[in-house]
Amino acid sequence: MTIEHNERTAMAQTVTTQPDGPGKRIGKRGELTMIGKVLPGGAALFRQRLAQFQAEAGYWEDRVGTVQDFRGFLFDDDTRFVLTVVYDGDFKPYLDDIATHAGPWLNAMAEGVFEGFPGSLSDPRAGQWVIDRMHPAEFFYCANPDVTARDVKKMAKLTKAVADMLDAAS
């Protein structure tokens, strides 16, 4: 299909595929979407644990340090799940980072809930388990694709420091 270039396309982003795995990439950001089956009784277990998962998200994702956003939900009468994440960098290092820095949290989320989960993200079969459930986005857009999660954190600290300094000066 031919793109008609005009004022609406002037800010078009270059969308590529991840160089080392499935998923789309814009600038420094990649996307990952998984769809899989929920084990019998898994939905109840997932929801029983949900408040704790949500409460711990900031701790674990801060340890990973490359996550822009992460969402998950059950659908089709609680028989299937979707996990979707926008992260900084390449696919394989991201998988290594989540296994290393957020493994206990994600293992607790998946164990007894997601069909075929090998029991631990540190299991050598875990990467293939993720890949087998991946569905790369057909459409992907992100604001500020070259600003990493770490950059955002630095900017937030800098903004607060400048605001504190201005407040002290007034």
C-alpha positions in Angstrom: 0.0 0.0 0.0 1.2 3.5 -0.8 1.4 6.1 1.9 0.1 9.5 0.9 2.6 11.9 2.4 1.0 15.0 3.9 1.0 17.1 7.1 -0.5 14.1 9.1 2.3 11.8 8.1 5.1 14.3 8.8 5.7 12.8 12.3 5.5 9.1 11.1 7.6 6.8 13.2 9.8 4.1 11.8 8.5 0.7 13.0 10.8 -2.3 12.7 10.9 -5.8 14.1 13.0 -6.6 17.1 16.5 -7.6 15.9 16.7 -10.6 18.2 13.1 -11.9 18.6 9.5 -11.4 17.9 7.7 -8.1 18.4 7.8 -4.6 17.0 10.3 -1.8 17.8 10.2 2.0 17.6 13.4 3.7 18.6 14.5 2.3 21.9 11.1 0.7 22.8 9.9 -2.8 22.0 6.5 -4.4 22.5 5.6 -7.8 23.6 2.1 -9.3 23.7 1.4 -12.8 24.9 -1.9 -14.7 24.6 -2.3 -18.1 26.3 -4.6 -20.5 28.0 -5.6 -20.3 31.7 -5.5 -23.6 33.7 -8.7 -24.8 35.4 -9.0 -22.9 38.7 -6.2 -20.5 37.5 -8.6 -17.5 37.2 -9.6 -17.8 40.9 -5.9 -18.1 41.9 -4.9 -15.2 39.7 -7.6 -12.9 41.2 -6.7 -14.1 44.7 -3.1 -13.0 44.2 -4.0 -9.8 42.1 -3.9 -7.3 45.0 -0.4 -8.5 46.0 0.8 -8.4 42.4 -0.5 -4.9 41.9 1.0 -3.7 45.2 4.5 -5.1 44.4 4.5 -4.0 40.7 6.5 -0.9 41.3 9.2 -2.7 43.4 9.8 -5.5 40.8 9.5 -3.4 37.7 11.9 -0.8 39.2 14.4 -3.6 39.6 14.1 -4.5 35.9 14.4 -0.8 35.1 13.3 -1.0 31.4 9.6 -1.4 31.6 7.5 1.5 30.2 4.1 -0.2 31.0 2.8 -3.7 31.6 -0.8 -4.9 31.5 -2.5 -8.2 32.0 -6.0 -9.6 31.9 -8.1 -12.7 31.6 -10.8 -13.1 28.9 -13.1 -15.6 27.1 -14.8 -16.5 30.4 -11.5 -16.7 32.2 -10.1 -19.3 29.8 -7.3 -17.2 28.2 -4.9 -14.5 29.3 -3.2 -11.5 27.7 0.1 -10.0 29.0 1.4 -7.0 27.1 4.4 -4.9 27.9 6.3 -1.9 26.3 10.0 -2.0 27.3 13.3 -0.5 26.5 15.9 -2.4 24.4 16.1 -5.7 22.7 14.0 -8.8 23.3 16.5 -11.3 24.6 18.1 -9.0 27.2 14.6 -8.0 28.3 13.7 -11.7 28.9 17.0 -12.1 30.9 16.3 -9.0 32.9 12.8 -10.0 33.9 13.9 -13.5 34.9 16.9 -12.1 36.9 15.3 -9.1 38.5 11.5 -9.9 38.7 11.4 -13.7 38.5 9.8 -14.4 41.9 7.0 -11.9 41.2 6.3 -13.1 37.7 6.7 -16.8 38.7 4.0 -16.3 41.4 1.8 -14.6 38.8 2.1 -17.5 36.4 2.4 -20.6 38.5 -0.9 -22.6 38.6 -2.5 -20.0 36.4 -1.0 -20.1 32.9 -1.0 -23.3 30.9 2.4 -24.7 30.0 4.3 -22.3 32.3 7.6 -24.2 33.1 7.5 -23.2 36.8 10.2 -20.5 36.7 11.4 -17.8 34.3 14.9 -19.0 35.0 14.0 -22.4 33.5 15.7 -22.8 30.1 12.3 -23.5 28.6 10.8 -20.2 29.7 12.0 -18.1 26.8 10.5 -20.5 24.3 7.2 -20.6 26.4 7.1 -16.8 26.0 7.9 -16.9 22.3 5.3 -19.6 21.6 2.6 -17.3 23.0 3.7 -14.1 21.4 1.6 -12.2 19.0 3.5 -9.2 17.6 1.4 -6.1 17.2 0.2 -5.2 13.8 0.0 -1.5 14.9 2.4 0.0 17.4 2.9 3.6 18.4 4.6 5.2 21.4 5.2 8.7 22.4 8.9 9.7 22.9 10.3 6.4 21.5 13.9 7.4 22.3 13.2 8.2 26.0 13.9 5.2 28.2 12.3 4.3 31.5 15.5 5.3 33.2 15.5 8.7 31.4 11.9 9.3 32.6 13.0 8.6 36.2 15.9 11.0 35.9 13.7 13.7 34.4 11.2 13.3 37.2 14.0 13.7 39.8 15.4 16.7 38.0 11.9 18.3 37.7 11.4 17.8 41.5 14.8 19.2 42.3 14.3 22.3 40.2 10.8 22.8 41.6 12.1 22.5 45.2 14.9 24.9 44.4 12.5 27.5 43.0 10.1 27.0 45.9 13.0 27.6 48.4 14.1 30.7 46.4 10.6 32.3 46.5 
